[in-house]
């Protein structure tokens, strides 16, 4: 085996070890999503819509007003945290194809959410 062949094999193994292998199945959910939030408590705001972006399974916000962080697993299970200043809500659920749904909770409120890929 030549030195250049050994170098190519070593570089390939190194890249794979660093996670540069084929994208995970969670990348299936990559893109922009519109999330509609409904509260189960009449005293809490309801009907809010938030735009998020998923990139390689990582959740981020498309809005300066709300920060989003979280992760989508290969099977579509999602865990996300939305924050606006000191207010914070945690959501869990599942994405499938171009839609999803789940539940969320905050300090004094809770409810459900639905999502559509946009």
Residue, then its C-alpha position, 0 to 999 in steps of 0.5 A: x500500500x502506498x503512502x498516499x493510500x494510507x493517508x487517504x484511509x487514515x483521513x477517512x477514518x478520522x473524518x468518520x470518528x469526528x462525526x462527518x459520516x452520513x447525516x443522521x436520520x434526524x436530518x430528515x426533519x431539517x427545515x423550517x417549521x411553524x409551531x402553534x401553541x395552545x394552553x390548557x389553562x384559560x388564564x394563560x395566553x393561547x394561540x401563539x405561533x412560533x417559527x423554528x428551524x431544525x438543522x441536523x437534528x438541532x432546534x433553533x429559533x427563527x425569531x429574535x423575540x424567542x430563543x429555541x434550543x433542543x434536539x430531534x432524535x432519529x425516530x422524530x422524538x423532539x425535546x425543545x425549550x423556548x425562552x423569552x427573557x426569563x419566561x421558559x417553556x419545555x416541550x416534548x413530542x414527535x415529528x413525522x413527515x411534515x407535521x408533529x404534535x406534543x405537549x409543553x409546560x411552563x411555570x404556571x401554564x401547560x398545553x399542547x402544540x402542533x407543528x407543520x413544515x413550511 
